[in-house]
Amino acid sequence: MNISDIAKKTDLSTKTIRFYEDKGIISSPQRASNGYRRYNESHIAELNLIRRARLVGFTLDEAKALLGLSRDPQRKSADVKEKALEKLVEIDHKIAELQQMKHTLETLTNQCPGNEGAVCPIIEGLQNPLFASSSCCDKNI
C-alpha cells in the first residue's frame, strides 16, 4: 500500500504518517525501487493504535510507549492496565479542573447585569486575585 492508501484506512493525514515515521514512532516501511514507501497491515495496526490512544487522551509519547508494549511478546497486561489507570486519574483531575472553571465562570456571568453600563463583575472578578485563587484553578495561566 502507498501512503495515500494507508491514510484512508487509518483516518490520518499523510503528513501525520510521515511525522510518525520520521520520529521513529511507527516502524519504517519498505521502499519500492522508485523510493515510494510501501506500507503493510502491521503499519495499519500501529497507526490505529496511536490514533486511538491519542483519541482517549494519551500523549504522543504515552501512545508510543503503548505501541512499544504492543510489540513486546513478553508484555504483561498489568503494565498496560497501569498506564490506562494512570491516564484515567489524569482525566478525572482535568474534569475536576474544568468543572471548577465552569463554576467560576457561571458565578461571574450570573453576577453581571449584561447591560449598557461599564461596571462588569466578570472583569472585576477576573482582576481580583482573592476571587481567582479561591474560586478557580489559578495555575500557570
C-alpha positions as CSV (number, residue, x, y, z in Angstrom):
1,M,0.0,0.0,0.0
2,N,1.2,3.5,-0.6
3,I,0.8,6.4,1.9
4,S,-2.5,7.7,0.5
5,D,-4.0,4.2,0.8
6,I,-2.9,3.8,4.4
7,A,-4.0,7.4,5.2
8,K,-7.5,6.5,4.1
9,K,-7.6,3.2,6.0
10,T,-6.4,4.9,9.3
11,D,-8.1,8.3,9.0
12,L,-4.7,10.0,9.4
13,S,-3.2,12.5,7.1
14,T,-0.1,11.6,5.0
15,K,1.7,14.4,6.8
16,T,0.9,12.8,10.2
17,I,2.0,9.4,9.0
18,R,5.3,10.8,7.7
19,F,5.8,12.6,11.0
20,Y,5.3,9.4,13.0
21,E,7.7,7.7,10.7
22,D,10.3,10.5,11.0
23,K,10.0,10.4,14.8
24,G,10.5,6.7,14.9
25,I,7.1,6.1,16.4
26,I,6.0,3.6,13.8
27,S,8.2,1.0,12.1
28,S,9.8,2.2,8.9
29,P,8.0,1.0,5.8
30,Q,9.9,-0.8,3.0
31,R,10.8,1.4,0.0
32,A,9.9,0.4,-3.6
33,S,12.5,0.7,-6.3
34,N,11.1,4.2,-7.1
35,G,11.7,5.3,-3.5
36,Y,8.0,5.3,-2.5
37,R,7.0,4.0,0.9
38,R,5.3,0.6,0.9
39,Y,3.1,0.0,3.9
40,N,1.5,-3.2,5.1
41,E,-1.1,-4.4,7.6
42,S,1.2,-4.1,10.6
43,H,1.5,-0.4,9.8
44,I,-2.2,-0.1,9.8
45,A,-2.4,-1.7,13.3
46,E,0.4,0.6,14.6
47,L,-1.2,3.7,13.2
48,N,-4.7,2.7,14.5
49,L,-3.2,2.1,18.0
50,I,-1.5,5.5,18.0
51,R,-4.6,7.3,16.7
52,R,-7.0,5.7,19.1
53,A,-4.7,6.1,22.0
54,R,-4.5,9.9,21.2
55,L,-8.3,10.0,21.0
56,V,-8.7,8.7,24.5
57,G,-6.2,11.2,25.9
58,F,-2.7,9.6,25.7
59,T,0.1,12.0,24.7
60,L,2.2,11.0,21.7
61,D,5.0,9.8,24.0
62,E,2.5,7.7,26.0
63,A,1.0,6.3,22.8
64,K,4.5,5.4,21.6
65,A,5.1,3.6,24.9
66,L,1.8,1.7,24.4
67,L,2.9,0.8,20.9
68,G,6.1,-0.5,22.3
69,L,4.2,-2.7,24.7
70,S,2.0,-3.9,21.9
71,R,5.2,-5.1,20.1
72,D,6.6,-6.9,23.2
73,P,5.5,-10.6,23.3
74,Q,6.6,-10.6,26.9
75,R,4.4,-7.7,28.0
76,K,2.1,-8.1,30.9
77,S,-1.5,-6.8,30.6
78,A,-0.9,-5.4,34.1
79,D,1.6,-3.0,32.6
80,V,-0.8,-1.8,30.0
81,K,-3.6,-1.5,32.6
82,E,-1.4,0.5,34.9
83,K,-0.8,3.1,32.1
84,A,-4.6,3.2,31.4
85,L,-5.4,3.7,35.1
86,E,-2.8,6.5,35.4
87,K,-4.5,8.2,32.4
88,L,-7.9,7.8,34.0
89,V,-6.7,9.6,37.1
90,E,-5.2,12.4,35.0
91,I,-8.5,12.7,33.0
92,D,-10.5,12.8,36.3
93,H,-8.2,15.6,37.5
94,K,-8.8,17.6,34.3
95,I,-12.5,17.1,34.5
96,A,-12.5,18.4,38.1
97,E,-10.5,21.5,37.0
98,L,-12.9,22.1,34.1
99,Q,-15.9,21.8,36.4
100,Q,-14.3,24.3,38.8
101,M,-13.6,26.6,35.8
102,K,-17.2,26.3,34.7
103,H,-18.5,27.1,38.2
104,T,-16.3,30.2,38.4
105,L,-17.4,31.4,35.0
106,E,-21.1,30.7,35.8
107,T,-20.7,32.7,39.1
108,L,-19.2,35.6,37.3
109,T,-21.7,35.7,34.5
110,N,-24.6,35.4,36.9
111,Q,-23.3,38.5,38.7
112,C,-23.0,40.5,35.5
113,P,-26.1,42.6,34.5
114,G,-25.1,42.5,30.9
115,N,-26.4,46.0,30.3
116,E,-25.0,49.2,28.8
117,G,-23.2,50.1,32.0
118,A,-19.4,50.0,32.4
119,V,-19.5,48.1,35.6
120,C,-18.7,44.5,34.9
121,P,-18.4,41.9,37.6
122,I,-16.7,39.5,35.2
123,I,-13.8,41.9,34.6
124,E,-13.7,42.8,38.3
125,G,-13.8,39.1,39.4
126,L,-11.0,38.2,37.0
127,Q,-8.9,41.1,38.2
128,N,-9.4,40.2,41.8
129,P,-6.7,37.8,43.0
130,L,-8.8,36.8,46.0
131,F,-11.6,35.7,43.8
132,A,-9.4,33.8,41.4
133,S,-7.4,31.9,44.0
134,S,-10.5,30.9,46.0
135,S,-12.8,30.1,43.1
136,C,-10.7,28.6,40.4
137,C,-7.7,26.7,39.5
138,D,-5.3,29.6,39.1
139,K,-2.4,27.6,37.8
140,N,0.2,28.9,35.4
141,I,-2.2,30.9,33.2
